[in-house]
Amino acid sequence: MESELKDLSSKDQKPEPPLDGSEEKDERPLLRSDSDAASPTITSENLEELEKKFAAYVRSDVYGRMGRGELPLVEKFLLGFAFVTVLPLRVVVGIAILVLYYLICRFCTLFSAPNRDGDDQEDYAHMGGWRRAVIVGCGRFLSRAMLFTLGFYWISVEHRSPYEEGSENENEEQEQSEELERPGAIISNHVSYLDILYHMSSSFPSFVAKRSVAKIPLVGLISKCLGCVYVQRESKASDFKGVAGVVTERVVEAYQNSSAPRMMLFPEGTTTNGDYLLPFKTGAFLSKTPVLPVILRYPFKRFGPAWESMSGVRHVILLLCQFVNFMEVITLPIYHPSEQEKEDPKLYANNVRKSMASEGNLIISDIGLAEKRIYHSALNGNNNVSRVLHRKED
């Protein structure tokens, strides 16, 4: 990959200004500010060639690559109208929903000690009785209310059955299978932060989140009530092994205990534009338990809800200015690993990925987070391509 980029950059060593029109301002979402005159340069001249290689991260809506493209007059009018009418209303209602759920979580956790697993893990996911019932019930309802507020008035959900329609024993076999083989984890493709809201409204599972999330006002307590497993992206390898162990224990517990919260995992490790499926990391498949694959898609005509190549604030504003948003969900049958897959997590992960790609009409791509950094580096006018290439994947 590095040699290909060097060949591209050798065509024109003259640096060009950033594509967003800024001169020195650096808003790289995945990169640190850095400079190295000897590094190969990605210019706007070969950007289209890079987009063919990194197609999984390319936006294709009317707002352009970084949400800063030139808009037609009609689109400018719609955006301006929504900005002064729909956006303020959605902001007020959205904040009210968030504060209301925070207060519910605060009330339900009063005089209750959190579960602790080491110094970094703290949650209320295993709290039982009426407290847990209120947290889960209100969480699912208010998550769907939040999606409604964001313009997702209808969500198309399709459940794929492993049994042939018309089978005499279809219902009996299905009920028996679900009772005996409960999935330990839910596996989903990752397109946007909106994915989390949908899964909260659907099954209210636990997630893997950055450690800093636990300290965010309002959201921090909610994440603990979800039972999030916290990780530090910049941690050493030993820390990741510890997190993998916690996740595996949670998955096994959810598989064996129907009252334990399920784990929701995004094995791609980063978001795409929704048309592709990246290689799966094996952490979700180390437990050797069955998993439930779920595919999310966001059809659009104007603004694409996929969170790629733009700042979070800009993305939220454009999302709130979209009058109607759409989401399609495909829930596949529970995937039961074979004995060979249980002994080989990579094989297990790859087979689940192939199944999801086939059922969801997704394109399999072999690129990862390193390539995402390169593409975002190009969009932001970063000259340190070689340094980006040598950065470790998260």
Sine and cosine of phi, psi and omega as CSV:
sin_phi,cos_phi,sin_psi,cos_psi,sin_omega,cos_omega
0.00,0.00,-0.64,0.77,-0.02,-1.00
-0.92,0.40,-0.64,0.77,-0.01,-1.00
-0.91,0.42,-0.57,0.82,0.03,-1.00
-0.90,0.43,-0.67,0.75,0.00,-1.00
-0.93,0.36,-0.56,0.83,0.05,-1.00
-0.91,0.42,-0.61,0.79,0.04,-1.00
-0.90,0.44,-0.66,0.76,0.01,-1.00
-0.91,0.42,-0.68,0.73,-0.08,-1.00
-0.95,0.30,-0.39,0.92,-0.02,-1.00
-0.94,0.34,-0.26,0.97,0.02,-1.00
-0.92,0.38,-0.52,0.85,-0.05,-1.00
-0.42,-0.91,0.96,-0.27,-0.04,-1.00
-1.00,0.04,-0.06,1.00,0.00,-1.00
-0.98,0.22,0.88,-0.48,-0.03,-1.00
-0.93,0.37,0.57,-0.82,0.03,-1.00
-0.91,-0.41,0.37,-0.93,0.00,-1.00
-0.91,0.42,0.38,-0.92,0.02,-1.00
-0.83,0.56,0.51,-0.86,-0.06,-1.00
-0.94,0.35,-0.35,0.94,-0.04,-1.00
-1.00,0.04,0.05,1.00,0.08,-1.00
1.00,0.01,-0.11,0.99,0.02,-1.00
-0.98,0.18,0.38,-0.93,-0.04,-1.00
-0.99,-0.12,-0.82,0.58,-0.04,-1.00
-0.82,-0.58,-0.11,0.99,-0.04,-1.00
-0.93,0.37,0.74,-0.67,-0.06,-1.00
-0.88,-0.47,0.92,-0.39,-0.01,-1.00
-0.84,-0.54,0.68,0.74,-0.07,-1.00
-0.93,0.36,0.86,-0.51,-0.05,-1.00
-0.95,0.31,-0.42,0.91,-0.07,-1.00
-0.84,-0.55,0.09,1.00,-0.12,-0.99
-0.82,-0.57,0.49,-0.87,0.14,-0.99
-1.00,-0.02,0.51,-0.86,0.04,-1.00
-0.91,0.42,0.79,-0.61,-0.06,-1.00
-0.37,-0.93,0.35,-0.94,0.01,-1.00
-0.56,-0.83,0.60,-0.80,0.00,-1.00
-0.34,-0.94,0.96,-0.27,-0.11,-0.99
-0.91,0.42,-0.38,0.92,-0.05,-1.00
-1.00,0.08,-0.14,0.99,-0.04,-1.00
-0.97,0.23,0.53,-0.85,0.05,-1.00
-0.91,0.41,0.53,-0.84,-0.11,-0.99
-0.93,-0.36,0.69,-0.72,0.14,-0.99
-1.00,-0.10,0.84,-0.55,-0.01,-1.00
-0.94,-0.33,0.22,-0.98,0.02,-1.00
-0.90,0.44,-0.34,0.94,-0.03,-1.00
-0.92,0.39,-0.59,0.81,-0.01,-1.00
-0.96,-0.28,0.20,0.98,-0.01,-1.00
-0.88,0.47,-0.63,0.78,0.00,-1.00
-0.89,0.46,-0.58,0.81,0.04,-1.00
-0.92,0.40,-0.62,0.78,0.05,-1.00
-0.91,0.41,-0.60,0.80,-0.02,-1.00
-0.91,0.40,-0.46,0.89,0.09,-1.00
-0.93,0.36,-0.59,0.81,0.00,-1.00
-0.97,0.24,-0.60,0.80,-0.08,-1.00
-0.94,-0.35,0.68,0.73,-0.12,-0.99
-0.88,0.47,-0.39,0.92,-0.03,-1.00
-0.92,0.40,-0.27,0.96,-0.06,-1.00
-0.92,-0.39,0.13,0.99,-0.10,-0.99
-1.00,-0.03,0.80,-0.60,0.07,-1.00
-0.99,0.15,0.51,-0.86,-0.04,-1.00
-0.68,-0.74,0.44,0.90,0.01,-1.00
-1.00,-0.05,-0.05,-1.00,-0.10,-0.99
-0.94,0.33,-0.22,0.97,-0.05,-1.00
-1.00,0.02,-0.08,1.00,0.09,-1.00
1.00,0.06,-0.06,-1.00,-0.14,-0.99
-0.83,0.56,-0.74,0.68,-0.07,-1.00
-0.93,-0.37,0.27,0.96,-0.04,-1.00
0.97,0.26,0.34,0.94,-0.05,-1.00
-0.81,-0.59,0.32,0.95,-0.03,-1.00
-0.94,0.33,0.28,-0.96,0.04,-1.00
-0.95,0.32,0.81,-0.58,-0.08,-1.00
-0.98,-0.18,0.56,-0.83,0.13,-0.99
-0.92,0.39,0.30,-0.95,-0.08,-1.00
-0.86,0.52,-0.66,0.75,-0.01,-1.00
-0.88,0.47,-0.67,0.74,-0.01,-1.00
-0.92,0.39,-0.61,0.79,0.06,-1.00
-0.88,0.47,-0.64,0.77,0.02,-1.00
-0.91,0.42,-0.72,0.69,0.00,-1.00
-0.89,0.45,-0.66,0.76,0.01,-1.00
-0.91,0.42,-0.70,0.72,0.02,-1.00
-0.90,0.44,-0.65,0.76,0.01,-1.00
-0.90,0.43,-0.69,0.72,0.00,-1.00
-0.92,0.39,-0.53,0.85,-0.05,-1.00
-0.90,0.43,-0.54,0.84,-0.05,-1.00
-0.98,-0.18,-0.11,0.99,-0.02,-1.00
-0.87,-0.48,-0.91,0.41,-0.11,-0.99
-0.96,0.29,-0.69,0.72,-0.10,-1.00
-0.85,0.53,-0.77,0.63,-0.01,-1.00
-0.86,0.51,-0.65,0.76,0.01,-1.00
-0.89,0.46,-0.70,0.71,-0.02,-1.00
-0.92,0.39,-0.58,0.81,0.03,-1.00
-0.89,0.45,-0.72,0.69,-0.02,-1.00
-0.89,0.45,-0.74,0.68,-0.02,-1.00
-0.92,0.40,-0.66,0.75,0.00,-1.00
-0.88,0.47,-0.70,0.71,0.03,-1.00
-0.90,0.43,-0.63,0.77,0.02,-1.00
-0.88,0.47,-0.66,0.75,0.02,-1.00
-0.90,0.43,-0.69,0.73,-0.01,-1.00
-0.89,0.45,-0.70,0.71,0.00,-1.00
-0.91,0.41,-0.66,0.75,0.02,-1.00
-0.87,0.50,-0.70,0.71,-0.02,-1.00
-0.94,0.34,-0.57,0.82,0.08,-1.00
-0.87,0.50,-0.70,0.71,0.00,-1.00
-0.90,0.43,-0.61,0.79,0.06,-1.00
-0.89,0.45,-0.71,0.70,0.02,-1.00
-0.90,0.43,-0.64,0.77,0.02,-1.00
-0.89,0.45,-0.67,0.74,0.00,-1.00
-0.91,0.41,-0.69,0.73,-0.06,-1.00
-0.95,0.31,-0.36,0.93,-0.01,-1.00
-0.99,-0.17,0.04,1.00,0.05,-1.00
-0.87,0.49,0.69,-0.72,0.02,-1.00
0.86,0.51,0.40,0.91,0.02,-1.00
-0.84,-0.54,0.81,-0.58,-0.01,-1.00
-0.99,0.14,0.69,-0.73,0.00,-1.00
-0.95,0.30,0.39,-0.92,0.13,-0.99
-0.97,0.25,0.64,-0.77,-0.01,-1.00
-0.81,-0.59,0.66,-0.75,0.08,-1.00
-0.72,-0.69,1.00,0.10,-0.10,-1.00
1.00,0.09,-0.20,-0.98,-0.06,-1.00
-0.99,0.15,-0.39,0.92,-0.15,-0.99
-0.98,-0.21,-0.32,0.95,-0.07,-1.00
-0.97,-0.23,0.82,-0.57,0.02,-1.00
-0.52,-0.86,0.78,-0.63,-0.02,-1.00
-0.37,-0.93,0.18,-0.98,0.04,-1.00
-0.88,-0.47,0.33,0.94,-0.12,-0.99
-0.91,0.42,-0.48,0.88,-0.06,-1.00
-1.00,-0.09,0.18,0.98,0.07,-1.00
-0.93,0.36,0.75,-0.66,-0.09,-1.00
-0.96,-0.27,-0.19,-0.98,0.06,-1.00
0.94,0.34,-0.43,-0.90,-0.08,-1.00
-0.91,0.41,-0.48,0.88,-0.01,-1.00
-0.88,0.47,-0.76,0.65,0.00,-1.00
-0.91,0.42,-0.63,0.78,0.00,-1.00
-0.89,0.46,-0.65,0.76,0.02,-1.00
-0.93,0.37,-0.69,0.73,-0.01,-1.00
-0.88,0.47,-0.71,0.70,-0.02,-1.00
-0.94,0.34,-0.74,0.67,-0.03,-1.00
-0.88,0.48,-0.74,0.67,0.02,-1.00
-0.93,0.38,-0.59,0.80,0.01,-1.00
-0.89,0.46,-0.69,0.72,0.01,-1.00
-0.91,0.41,-0.70,0.72,-0.03,-1.00
-0.91,0.41,-0.72,0.69,-0.06,-1.00
-0.96,0.29,-0.46,0.89,0.10,-0.99
-0.91,0.41,-0.67,0.74,0.05,-1.00
-0.93,0.38,-0.60,0.80,0.06,-1.00
-0.89,0.45,-0.61,0.80,0.04,-1.00
-0.91,0.41,-0.68,0.73,0.05,-1.00
-0.88,0.47,-0.64,0.77,0.05,-1.00
-0.88,0.47,-0.67,0.74,0.02,-1.00
-0.88,0.47,-0.56,0.83,-0.01,-1.00
-0.99,0.16,0.02,1.00,0.07,-1.00
0.97,-0.23,0.07,1.00,0.04,-1.00
-1.00,-0.01,0.97,0.26,-0.09,-1.00
-0.96,0.29,-0.56,0.83,0.04,-1.00
-0.78,-0.62,0.71,-0.71,0.07,-1.00
-0.85,-0.53,0.88,-0.48,0.00,-1.00
-0.99,0.15,0.88,-0.48,-0.02,-1.00
-0.87,-0.50,0.82,-0.57,0.01,-1.00
-0.87,-0.50,0.78,-0.62,0.03,-1.00
-0.96,-0.26,0.90,-0.43,0.04,-1.00
-0.99,0.10,0.78,-0.62,-0.04,-1.00
-0.98,-0.19,0.63,-0.78,0.04,-1.00
-0.99,0.17,-0.06,1.00,-0.07,-1.00
-0.96,-0.29,0.56,-0.83,0.04,-1.00
-0.95,0.33,0.67,-0.75,0.02,-1.00
-0.91,0.42,0.66,-0.75,0.03,-1.00
1.00,-0.05,-0.04,1.00,0.01,-1.00
-0.92,0.39,0.68,-0.74,-0.06,-1.00
-0.90,0.43,-0.63,0.78,-0.06,-1.00
-0.98,-0.20,0.33,0.94,-0.08,-1.00
-0.85,0.52,-0.81,0.59,-0.06,-1.00
-0.90,0.43,-0.67,0.74,-0.03,-1.00
-0.91,0.42,-0.70,0.71,-0.02,-1.00
-0.92,0.39,-0.60,0.80,-0.03,-1.00
-0.92,0.39,-0.70,0.71,0.02,-1.00
-0.89,0.45,-0.64,0.76,-0.01,-1.00
-0.92,0.40,-0.65,0.76,-0.01,-1.00
-0.91,0.42,-0.70,0.72,-0.01,-1.00
-0.91,0.41,-0.53,0.85,-0.01,-1.00
-0.96,0.29,-0.65,0.76,-0.07,-1.00
-1.00,0.10,-0.53,0.85,-0.11,-0.99
-0.85,-0.52,0.99,0.14,0.05,-1.00
-0.99,0.11,0.75,-0.67,0.01,-1.00
-0.93,0.36,0.61,-0.79,0.02,-1.00
-1.00,0.09,-0.42,0.91,-0.05,-1.00
-0.56,-0.83,0.44,-0.90,0.12,-0.99
-0.97,-0.24,0.77,-0.64,-0.02,-1.00
-0.93,-0.37,0.77,-0.64,-0.06,-1.00
-0.65,-0.76,0.52,-0.85,0.21,-0.98
-0.94,0.35,0.34,-0.94,-0.12,-0.99
-0.85,-0.53,0.90,-0.44,-0.05,-1.00
-0.88,-0.47,-0.60,0.80,-0.12,-0.99
-0.36,-0.93,0.23,-0.97,0.13,-0.99
-0.90,0.44,-0.31,0.95,0.05,-1.00
-0.91,0.41,-0.40,0.92,0.05,-1.00
-0.82,0.58,-0.64,0.77,-0.05,-1.00
-0.90,0.44,-0.68,0.74,0.02,-1.00
-0.88,0.47,-0.66,0.75,0.01,-1.00
-0.89,0.45,-0.75,0.66,-0.04,-1.00
-0.90,0.43,-0.54,0.84,0.10,-1.00
-0.89,0.45,-0.66,0.75,-0.01,-1.00
-0.96,0.29,-0.42,0.91,-0.06,-1.00
-1.00,0.03,-0.78,0.63,-0.10,-1.00
-0.70,-0.72,-0.09,1.00,0.03,-1.00
0.76,0.65,0.87,0.50,-0.02,-1.00
-1.00,0.03,0.01,-1.00,0.14,-0.99
-1.00,-0.03,0.50,-0.86,-0.02,-1.00
-0.85,-0.52,0.24,-0.97,0.23,-0.97
-0.99,-0.11,0.80,-0.60,-0.09,-1.00
-0.69,-0.73,0.33,-0.94,0.10,-0.99
-0.88,0.47,0.53,-0.85,-0.01,-1.00
-0.88,0.47,-0.51,0.86,-0.02,-1.00
-0.92,0.39,-0.36,0.93,0.00,-1.00
-0.88,0.48,-0.55,0.83,-0.03,-1.00
-0.90,0.44,-0.31,0.95,-0.04,-1.00
-0.98,-0.22,-0.01,1.00,0.01,-1.00
-0.96,0.28,0.75,-0.66,0.03,-1.00
-0.82,0.58,0.64,-0.77,-0.01,-1.00
0.94,0.35,-0.85,0.52,-0.07,-1.00
-0.91,0.42,-0.56,0.83,-0.05,-1.00
-0.84,0.54,-0.76,0.65,0.00,-1.00
-0.91,0.42,-0.64,0.77,0.02,-1.00
-0.88,0.48,-0.66,0.75,0.01,-1.00
-0.90,0.44,-0.56,0.83,0.04,-1.00
-0.94,0.33,-0.58,0.82,0.06,-1.00
-0.94,0.35,-0.47,0.88,0.10,-1.00
-0.95,0.30,-0.39,0.92,-0.05,-1.00
1.00,0.09,0.56,0.83,-0.05,-1.00
-0.89,0.46,0.59,-0.81,0.14,-0.99
-0.99,-0.12,0.86,-0.50,-0.12,-0.99
-1.00,-0.06,0.67,-0.75,0.02,-1.00
-0.76,-0.65,0.37,-0.93,0.09,-1.00
-0.91,-0.42,0.91,-0.42,-0.09,-1.00
-0.85,0.53,-0.56,0.83,-0.07,-1.00
-1.00,0.00,0.17,0.99,-0.06,-1.00
-0.94,0.35,0.30,-0.95,0.07,-1.00
-0.96,0.27,0.18,-0.98,-0.07,-1.00
-0.87,0.50,-0.57,0.82,-0.02,-1.00
-0.88,0.47,-0.56,0.83,0.00,-1.00
-0.93,0.38,-0.62,0.78,0.01,-1.00
-0.91,0.41,-0.58,0.82,0.05,-1.00
-0.89,0.46,-0.62,0.78,0.02,-1.00
-0.90,0.43,-0.67,0.74,0.03,-1.00
-0.90,0.43,-0.67,0.74,0.03,-1.00
-0.86,0.50,-0.62,0.79,0.04,-1.00
-0.91,0.41,-0.67,0.75,0.04,-1.00
-0.88,0.47,-0.70,0.71,-0.01,-1.00
-0.89,0.45,-0.70,0.71,0.00,-1.00
-0.88,0.48,-0.67,0.74,0.04,-1.00
-0.88,0.47,-0.67,0.74,0.00,-1.00
-0.90,0.44,-0.66,0.75,-0.02,-1.00
-0.91,0.42,-0.71,0.71,0.01,-1.00
-0.89,0.46,-0.67,0.74,0.00,-1.00
-0.89,0.45,-0.67,0.74,0.02,-1.00
-0.91,0.42,-0.54,0.84,0.02,-1.00
-0.94,0.34,-0.61,0.80,-0.06,-1.00
-1.00,0.01,-0.42,0.91,-0.10,-0.99
-0.84,-0.54,0.91,-0.41,-0.06,-1.00
-0.92,0.39,-0.34,0.94,-0.01,-1.00
-1.00,0.02,-0.18,0.98,0.01,-1.00
-0.99,0.17,0.58,-0.81,0.00,-1.00
-0.93,0.36,0.63,-0.77,0.06,-1.00
-0.97,0.25,0.40,-0.92,0.10,-0.99
-1.00,-0.06,0.70,-0.72,0.09,-1.00
-0.95,-0.33,0.87,-0.49,-0.10,-0.99
-0.81,-0.59,0.65,-0.76,0.09,-1.00
-0.95,-0.31,1.00,0.00,-0.15,-0.99
-0.93,0.37,-0.21,0.98,0.06,-1.00
-0.93,0.36,-0.47,0.88,0.05,-1.00
1.00,0.10,-0.12,0.99,0.05,-1.00
-0.30,-0.95,0.12,-0.99,-0.04,-1.00
-1.00,-0.02,0.40,-0.92,0.11,-0.99
-0.82,-0.57,-0.05,-1.00,0.05,-1.00
-0.99,0.15,0.03,1.00,0.09,-1.00
0.99,-0.15,-0.16,0.99,-0.01,-1.00
-0.98,-0.18,-0.14,0.99,-0.11,-0.99
-0.81,-0.58,0.28,-0.96,0.07,-1.00
-0.76,-0.65,0.89,-0.46,-0.05,-1.00
-0.99,0.13,0.19,-0.98,0.06,-1.00
-0.85,0.53,0.62,-0.78,0.00,-1.00
-1.00,0.04,0.70,-0.72,0.19,-0.98
-0.97,0.23,0.44,-0.90,-0.16,-0.99
-1.00,0.04,-0.11,0.99,-0.09,-1.00
-0.82,0.57,-0.56,0.83,-0.04,-1.00
-0.97,0.25,-0.18,0.98,-0.14,-0.99
-0.88,-0.47,0.13,0.99,-0.01,-1.00
-0.96,0.29,-0.37,0.93,-0.07,-1.00
-0.97,0.23,-0.25,0.97,0.01,-1.00
0.92,0.40,0.28,0.96,-0.01,-1.00
-0.99,-0.14,0.32,-0.95,0.07,-1.00
-0.89,0.45,0.47,-0.88,0.02,-1.00
-0.78,-0.62,0.38,-0.93,0.02,-1.00
-0.94,-0.35,0.96,-0.27,0.01,-1.00
-0.98,0.20,0.70,-0.71,0.04,-1.00
-0.75,-0.66,0.71,-0.71,-0.02,-1.00
-0.91,-0.41,0.78,-0.62,0.02,-1.00
-0.92,-0.39,0.69,-0.73,0.08,-1.00
-0.69,-0.73,0.49,-0.87,-0.03,-1.00
-0.79,-0.61,1.00,0.09,0.05,-1.00
-0.88,0.47,0.58,-0.81,-0.02,-1.00
-0.45,-0.89,0.33,-0.95,0.10,-0.99
-0.88,-0.47,-0.54,0.84,-0.06,-1.00
-0.92,-0.40,-0.91,0.41,-0.04,-1.00
-0.93,-0.36,0.78,-0.62,0.03,-1.00
-1.00,0.02,0.86,-0.51,-0.03,-1.00
-0.91,0.40,-0.18,0.98,0.05,-1.00
-0.86,0.52,0.71,-0.70,-0.06,-1.00
-1.00,-0.08,1.00,0.01,0.00,-1.00
-0.69,-0.72,0.67,-0.74,0.21,-0.98
0.84,0.55,0.47,0.88,0.14,-0.99
-0.53,-0.85,0.36,-0.93,-0.03,-1.00
-0.92,0.39,0.40,-0.92,-0.01,-1.00
-0.89,0.45,-0.64,0.77,-0.01,-1.00
-0.90,0.44,-0.72,0.69,0.01,-1.00
-0.88,0.47,-0.65,0.76,-0.02,-1.00
-0.90,0.44,-0.70,0.72,-0.01,-1.00
-0.89,0.45,-0.67,0.74,-0.01,-1.00
-0.89,0.46,-0.73,0.69,0.00,-1.00
-0.92,0.40,-0.57,0.82,0.05,-1.00
-0.90,0.43,-0.69,0.72,-0.01,-1.00
-0.92,0.38,-0.41,0.91,0.01,-1.00
-1.00,0.05,-0.04,1.00,0.06,-1.00
-1.00,0.07,0.85,-0.53,-0.11,-0.99
-0.89,0.45,-0.69,0.73,-0.01,-1.00
-0.71,-0.70,0.73,-0.68,0.08,-1.00
-0.88,-0.47,0.43,-0.90,-0.08,-1.00
-0.79,-0.61,0.57,-0.82,0.05,-1.00
-0.64,-0.77,0.69,-0.72,0.08,-1.00
-0.86,-0.51,0.72,-0.70,-0.05,-1.00
-0.81,-0.58,0.75,-0.66,0.10,-1.00
-0.86,-0.50,0.89,-0.45,0.05,-1.00
-0.99,-0.16,0.90,-0.44,-0.04,-1.00
-1.00,0.08,0.26,-0.97,0.09,-1.00
-0.88,0.47,0.41,-0.91,0.05,-1.00
-0.86,0.51,0.75,-0.66,-0.02,-1.00
-1.00,-0.08,0.88,-0.48,-0.01,-1.00
-0.98,-0.19,0.87,-0.48,-0.05,-1.00
-0.95,0.32,0.57,-0.82,0.11,-0.99
-0.98,0.22,0.14,-0.99,0.03,-1.00
-0.89,0.46,-0.59,0.81,0.03,-1.00
-0.92,0.40,-0.64,0.77,0.02,-1.00
-0.93,0.37,-0.56,0.83,0.03,-1.00
-0.90,0.44,-0.56,0.83,-0.01,-1.00
-1.00,0.08,-0.19,0.98,-0.03,-1.00
-0.73,-0.69,1.00,-0.01,-0.03,-1.00
-0.85,0.53,-0.54,0.84,0.02,-1.00
-0.91,0.42,-0.67,0.74,0.05,-1.00
-0.90,0.43,-0.69,0.73,0.03,-1.00
-0.85,0.52,-0.76,0.65,-0.02,-1.00
-0.89,0.46,-0.68,0.74,-0.04,-1.00
-0.92,0.39,-0.61,0.79,0.00,-1.00
-0.94,0.34,-0.62,0.78,0.07,-1.00
-0.90,0.43,-0.66,0.75,0.03,-1.00
-0.88,0.48,-0.70,0.72,0.02,-1.00
-0.89,0.45,-0.64,0.77,0.02,-1.00
-0.90,0.44,-0.69,0.72,0.00,-1.00
-0.91,0.41,-0.64,0.76,0.01,-1.00
-0.90,0.44,-0.65,0.76,0.00,-1.00
-0.93,0.38,-0.72,0.69,-0.04,-1.00
-0.95,0.31,-0.50,0.87,-0.05,-1.00
-0.98,-0.19,0.09,1.00,-0.04,-1.00
0.81,0.59,0.69,0.72,0.03,-1.00
-0.99,-0.16,0.51,-0.86,-0.01,-1.00
-1.00,-0.01,0.80,-0.60,0.02,-1.00
-0.98,0.22,0.79,-0.62,0.02,-1.00
-0.81,-0.59,0.62,-0.78,-0.04,-1.00
-0.99,-0.15,0.15,0.99,0.03,-1.00
-1.00,0.10,0.20,-0.98,-0.03,-1.00
-0.59,-0.81,-0.43,-0.90,-0.08,-1.00
-0.92,0.39,-0.53,0.85,0.02,-1.00
-0.87,0.48,-0.68,0.74,0.03,-1.00
-0.94,0.35,-0.53,0.85,0.06,-1.00
-0.90,0.44,-0.64,0.77,0.05,-1.00
-0.89,0.46,-0.64,0.76,0.00,-1.00
-0.89,0.45,-0.72,0.70,-0.02,-1.00
-0.90,0.43,-0.72,0.70,0.03,-1.00
-0.91,0.42,-0.56,0.83,0.07,-1.00
-0.88,0.47,-0.66,0.75,0.02,-1.00
-0.90,0.43,-0.67,0.74,-0.01,-1.00
-0.89,0.45,-0.53,0.85,-0.06,-1.00
-1.00,-0.10,0.16,0.99,0.06,-1.00
0.95,0.32,0.45,0.89,-0.02,-1.00
-0.99,0.16,0.72,-0.70,-0.05,-1.00
-1.00,-0.05,-0.17,0.98,-0.10,-0.99
-1.00,0.02,0.88,0.47,-0.02,-1.00
-0.91,0.42,-0.69,0.72,-0.04,-1.00
-0.90,0.44,-0.60,0.80,0.01,-1.00
-0.93,0.37,-0.62,0.78,0.04,-1.00
-0.90,0.43,-0.66,0.75,-0.02,-1.00
-0.87,0.49,-0.53,0.85,-0.09,-1.00
-1.00,-0.05,0.03,1.00,0.05,-1.00
-0.97,0.26,0.60,-0.80,0.00,-1.00
-0.94,0.33,0.53,-0.85,0.14,-0.99
-0.96,0.28,0.50,-0.87,0.04,-1.00
-0.95,0.32,0.00,0.00,0.00,0.00
